[in-house]
């Protein structure tokens, strides 16, 4: 039961079921401490999960909606609590226009970062009017003296994305072909 509240947006508000395991030594007779332990463990588990193909990168837990009845695990004494919570995820979509920061300039294009996504590739073939200028700090220049270099913010359109299951991350191919795309002042 994964419920997307918004679709086709960079940030998604989602409602997720999750199983939280609380070690026996963290259990307390007071309900408030138990709820705190569940929230702390949920936040830790959520951060480790990183991303999924359907929802993108996990960013934040916003609201703990419900805590189900705990079930004691026989061999360890730990207690498993089914929970439902609302959270925020980050995912990019084909056709979306975004801003990214150049972190590497290569002869055949540049690599950008946008939010938690590190592998956004902008090919020189998708940068009309720009030419590569090699050197200690290589750049792409055009006739209007517009410059694409390391640490420059670039507005681009997403051509496609690819999910890498082993790394639990996305890659994207982007372009500057279109109106109002390129370095942002």
N, C-alpha and C positions, 0 to 999 in steps of 0.2 A: 504494500500500500504506500507508494510514493506519490504524493500529490503535488503537482506543479501548479502554483498559483498564477504565475505569469509565464508566458512562452514567447520565444523569439526575442529575448532581451539579453543583454550582457549579464545582468544580475538576475538570478532567479530566487524567488521565495519558495521554499519547499517545506513540506511536512513529511518527516521520516520516522519510521519505526526503527528501533535500535534495541539491542540487548546489552545491558550494562551488568558487569560482574563485579561484585563488591567482595573483597577478601573478608574472611570471618573475623580477623582482628580489627577491621574497620567498622564492624557493626556495633551499634550503641542502642540502648533501650529508648533513648530520646529520639523521636521522629525527625526533629529538625537536623540533628547531626547525620542521620541516615540520608535525608534529602540532600544535604550538602555533599556527602560522599558520592552520591549518585551523580550530581551535577559535575563535580570535579572529575570523576571517572569518564563521564560522557564527553566533556570538553577535551580530555586527553585522548580518548579513542577517536573522536571526530578529527582532531588535528593530525593524527597518524594516518588516517585513511587517505588523505591527500585529494583524490579525485575519482570520478567514475565517468564512463563514456556518456551516459545519459544526462547526468546533472552537471558535469564539469567539476571545477575545483571547489572544495569545501572551504568556506571562508569563516563563517560564524554560526554559533548556536544563538538564536534569539529568544526563544521561549520554550520552557519545558511544559508540554501540554498535559501529559498524564504519566503516572508511574503505575505499572501493573503489580500484581501480587508476586512477591519474590518466591523463587523456588530454590531450595537448598540442593547443591550439587553433592552427590553422595561421597565421592572420594576425597574431596578437598574441604568441604564445609563452607565453601564460598556460596554466595547467594546471587542468582541471576534475576535481574529485574527487567521485564519488558517495558520500554518507555516509548513515548511518542513526543517529538519535539519539532519546533519550527526552526528553520535555519536559512542562511543565505549562501548561495553558490554562484560561481562565475563561469560562464561559458560563452564562447564566441560562435557566431553563425555566419554562414556564407551570405554575402551581400551586405553585411554590417559595416559601417564606417566607424573606425576607432582611431585613437592616438596611441603611439608606442614610442619608446626611447631606443635609439640605435645603441647597441652595445658592441657590435663588431662590424667593421667594414672589410669586405672581401672583394677580390677582383671581379667576381661575377654577381655581386649583390651585397645586401646588408642583412644582419640579424637584428631583430628588435625584441623588446620586452613590452608586454602589455598586461598589467596586473600580475597574476601568478604565472602567466605563460611566458616562457623564456625562449622558445624556438619558433619565432615568426620570421619567415624568410621572404625578403623582397628582392626578386631577381632584377638584374640590370635590364633585362628584356621587358620588364614591367614598369620601368622608370623612363617614360618618353622624354627625350631631350637632355637626359643626363649622361655624362661621360665620366669614366673612371680616371682619377688622377692619382698615380702611385706616389709613394714617398713614405717617410717615417710615420706620418699620420695620414693615411690615404683618405680620399674624399670622392664624392660624386658631385660634379658641378654641371650647371646648365648655363645658357647664354644670358639669362637674367641675373647671373651671379648668385643664384640660389644654391645653397650648399647642404649636402647630406654627409654628416660626419659623426663620429662617436659622440654620444650624449645629446644629440639633437632630437627634438620631438617631431615625429612625422605622422601626418594623418593619412590613413590608407583605407582601402576597401578589401575585405576578406574574400578571396577567390575560393578557398576550400580549407577544410581542416582534416586532420588525421589523428586518430586516437592510438597511442602506443600502450598496449596493455601491460607489457613487462615493466615499463618505466612509470606507469600510471600518470601519463601526461599527454597533452595535445601538442601537435605541430600545426602551423598554419602557413599557407601560401597567400601572399597579399600583392596588391598592385597600387600604383599611383595614377592609373589611367582613369581619369574622370575629373569633374569640376571640383575645385577647392581641395584637392589632395596634394600632399607634399609637406615640406618642412613648415612647422607652425612657429610663428614669431613669438 
